[in-house]
C-alpha cells in the first residue's frame, strides 16, 4: 500500500485529492496549517476520517520532517494564495517552504519516490495568441495606459496587430506578473530541478481557475467572486450587466470545477 503526504490537504484541491487517494487504497497523511485567510472557522468537517490529519506549518523544519516520515509520494498542494501585497509571506511560505521540504528529503535520505507540485496558470503572462503576421506569439500583459484608452485587445509584441486567442503550450515563457505568480514559478522550478538532481520523478501541474465545493469564501483572490457567481447561476444575466462584465476583449477563460469526490 502506497503512502502519500498531501500538503495543503484541507483546501479545495488537496481535500478532494485526499479523498481520491483514500478511495484508491492509499494511506494518506494531510499536513495543513489551517491558514485563517482560508479556514477562518478552523478545521473543516470535510476532512476525510480515514486520513491522518496533522495541523502544522511546512515552514517549521521539525513539522515537515515528521510529516515526510515513511512517505512514498508527496502531493505538494500547500501555498499562500491570493493577490495581496504580502511579499515576504508569499516568498516564505511558497518558495522557502518548498525549498526546505526538498532539503529535508535530501538530508534525511528519505525514500520519496515521486513529488507532484501544484503550480498555477499565474506563471504565464497573457497566454498565447495568433498574430496574422507572425503566427504564434506570447504577448506581455496589457499595459494600464492601453486599458485606460478602452483598448482591451491583446496585441502582437512584434507588430502590434490584434491577436486571436490560442491554447497556451506547456513550453510558453513563464515569469509571473504578481508576487504569487513569481513564487509559483519558484515552486515548480525548484521541484523539477531538484528532481533531476536527485533522480526522483517530479511533476508540476499548472492549475487554472479551479472552483467548486470546499472553496473558501474568505480567500482574497479576485477570481473567487466570479466563481461564486457561477455557483449561484448569476452569470446567466444579460451580457451588458456592468457588475459582471468589465472587459470588452475577446479572450476566454476556462474554469475547472472540482466536484465532490472529483480530483483527477
C-alpha positions in Angstrom: 0.0 0.0 0.0 1.5 3.4 -1.0 1.7 6.2 1.5 1.0 9.8 0.4 1.6 13.1 2.0 -0.8 15.8 0.8 0.4 19.3 2.0 -2.5 21.8 2.0 -4.8 18.8 2.2 -7.6 20.7 3.9 -8.1 23.0 0.9 -10.2 22.9 -2.2 -7.9 20.7 -4.4 -6.0 19.0 -1.6 -9.0 17.6 0.2 -10.6 16.2 -3.0 -7.2 14.7 -3.8 -7.0 13.1 -0.3 -10.5 11.6 -0.8 -9.5 10.1 -4.2 -6.3 8.6 -2.7 -8.2 7.0 0.2 -10.7 5.5 -2.3 -7.9 4.0 -4.3 -6.4 2.3 -1.3 -3.6 4.7 -0.3 -2.5 5.5 3.2 -2.8 9.3 3.4 -1.4 11.9 5.7 -2.6 15.5 5.4 -0.5 18.5 6.6 -2.3 21.8 6.7 -1.7 24.9 8.9 -5.4 25.9 8.6 -4.4 29.4 7.4 -7.1 31.8 8.8 -7.3 33.5 5.4 -8.8 30.3 4.1 -10.0 28.4 7.1 -11.4 31.1 9.3 -13.7 28.6 11.2 -10.9 26.2 11.9 -10.6 22.6 10.8 -13.3 21.9 8.1 -15.7 19.0 8.6 -14.9 17.6 5.1 -11.5 16.3 6.2 -11.7 12.6 5.4 -11.9 10.5 8.5 -9.6 7.9 7.1 -6.6 10.3 6.7 -4.0 11.1 9.3 -4.5 14.9 9.8 -1.6 16.9 11.0 -2.2 20.6 11.8 1.2 22.3 11.3 3.2 24.7 9.2 5.5 23.3 6.5 7.9 26.2 7.2 8.7 24.5 10.6 11.5 22.1 10.0 10.5 19.6 12.6 6.9 19.6 11.4 7.7 18.9 7.8 10.3 16.3 8.8 7.8 14.4 10.8 5.1 14.7 8.1 7.5 13.2 5.5 8.3 10.2 7.6 7.5 6.8 5.9 6.0 8.6 2.8 6.3 7.3 -0.7 4.7 10.1 -2.8 4.4 13.8 -2.0 1.5 15.9 -3.4 2.6 19.4 -2.6 -0.6 21.5 -2.7 0.2 23.9 0.1 0.8 27.6 -0.8 -0.1 31.0 0.3 -2.5 32.3 -2.4 -4.4 35.4 -3.5 -3.3 38.7 -4.8 -2.4 40.8 -1.8 0.9 42.8 -1.3 2.3 40.5 1.4 5.6 39.9 -0.4 7.5 38.3 2.5 4.8 35.8 3.4 4.4 34.6 -0.2 8.1 34.0 -0.5 8.4 32.5 2.9 5.5 30.0 2.5 5.7 29.2 -1.2 9.4 29.5 -2.1 11.2 28.9 1.3 8.6 26.3 2.4 9.1 24.2 -0.8 12.9 24.6 -0.7 13.1 23.4 3.0 10.9 20.4 2.3 13.3 19.3 -0.5 16.3 19.9 1.7 14.8 17.7 4.4 14.1 14.9 1.9 17.7 15.0 0.7 19.4 15.4 4.1 17.5 12.6 5.7 17.8 10.4 2.7 14.0 9.8 2.7 12.7 7.2 0.3 10.4 9.5 -1.6 9.5 8.0 -4.9 7.8 11.0 -6.6 6.8 14.6 -6.0 3.8 16.4 -7.6 3.7 20.1 -7.0 0.8 22.4 -7.6 1.8 25.2 -9.9 -0.6 27.7 -11.5 -1.7 29.4 -14.7 -0.4 32.6 -12.9 3.1 31.7 -14.1 2.0 32.8 -17.6 1.5 36.4 -18.8 -1.4 36.9 -21.2 -1.0 33.4 -22.6 -0.6 32.5 -26.3 -2.1 34.4 -29.3 -2.1 34.0 -33.0 -0.8 37.1 -34.9 -2.0 37.4 -38.6 1.6 38.3 -39.5 3.8 36.3 -37.1 1.8 33.3 -36.1 2.1 32.0 -32.5 3.2 34.8 -30.1 3.3 35.3 -26.4 2.3 38.9 -25.7 3.1 40.7 -22.4 0.4 41.8 -20.0 -1.7 44.7 -21.4 -0.4 48.0 -20.0 -2.6 50.2 -17.9 -2.3 53.0 -20.4 -3.8 50.9 -23.1 -6.7 49.8 -21.0 -7.5 53.3 -19.9 -8.0 54.1 -23.6 -10.6 51.4 -23.8 -8.4 49.1 -25.9 -9.0 45.7 -24.4 -7.3 43.7 -27.2 -4.1 41.7 -26.8 -1.6 42.9 -29.4 1.3 41.2 -31.1 4.5 42.1 -29.3 6.3 42.3 -32.7 4.0 44.3 -35.0 1.1 45.4 -32.8 -1.6 43.6 -34.7 -4.6 42.2 -32.7 -4.1 38.6 -31.8 -6.5 35.8 -31.7 -6.6 33.7 -28.5 -4.9 30.3 -28.8 -4.2 27.4 -26.4 -1.1 28.1 -24.4 1.5 25.4 -24.9 3.4 24.0 -21.9 6.7 25.5 -23.2 5.4 29.0 -23.2 7.6 31.6 -21.4 6.9 31.9 -17.7 7.7 34.6 -15.2 4.6 35.6 -13.3 3.1 39.1 -13.2 2.3 39.0 -9.4 4.3 38.0 -6.3 2.1 34.9 -6.1 2.9 34.1 -9.7 6.6 34.5 -9.1 6.6 32.2 -6.2 4.6 29.6 -8.1 7.4 29.7 -10.7 9.8 29.2 -7.8 7.9 26.2 -6.6 7.8 24.4 -9.9 11.3 25.1 -10.9 12.7 24.1 -7.5 10.9 20.8 -7.6 11.7 20.0 -11.2 15.4 20.9 -10.9 15.7 19.1 -7.6 14.0 16.0 -9.1 16.6 15.9 -11.9 19.5 16.3 -9.5 18.2 13.6 -7.2 16.9 11.2 -9.8 13.4 11.4 -8.4 10.4 11.8 -10.7 8.8 15.2 -10.3 5.8 16.8 -12.0 4.4 20.4 -11.9 0.7 20.8 -12.6 -0.4 24.3 -13.7 -3.9 24.5 -12.3 -6.2 27.1 -13.9 -9.1 28.8 -12.2 -10.3 26.0 -10.1 -13.6 26.4 -8.1 -16.3 24.3 -6.5 -17.4 22.7 -3.3 -15.0 23.3 -0.4 -13.7 26.6 -1.9 -13.2 29.1 0.9 -15.3 32.2 0.7 -12.7 34.1 2.7 -9.7 33.8 0.3 -8.6 37.2 -1.0 -8.5 36.0 -4.6 -10.0 38.2 -7.3 -11.3 35.2 -9.2 -13.4 33.9 -6.3 -16.4 36.4 -6.7 -16.6 35.1 -10.3 -16.6 31.5 -9.1 -19.3 32.4 -6.6 -21.4 33.9 -9.4 -21.0 30.6 -11.3 -22.2 28.6 -8.3 -25.2 30.9 -8.0 -26.0 30.8 -11.7 -25.8 34.6 -11.8 -23.7 34.7 -15.0 -26.9 33.9 -16.9 -27.7 37.6 -16.7 -27.6 39.7 -19.7 -24.1 40.5 -21.1 -24.4 44.2 -20.6 -24.7 43.9 -16.9 -21.7 46.2 -15.8 -21.4 44.3 -12.5 -20.3 41.2 -14.2 -18.6 42.1 -17.5 -15.8 44.7 -17.3 -13.7 43.7 -20.3 -14.7 44.0 -24.0 -11.9 41.9 -25.4 -12.3 38.6 -27.0 -10.3 36.5 -24.6 -11.9 33.4 -23.0 -11.1 31.9 -19.6 -11.8 28.3 -18.7 -12.9 27.5 -15.2 -12.2 24.0 -13.8 -14.9 22.8 -11.4 -13.9 20.5 -8.6 -17.0 18.4 -7.7 -17.5 16.3 -4.6 -15.3 13.2 -5.0 -13.6 14.5 -8.1 -9.9 15.1 -8.1 -8.5 13.9 -11.5 
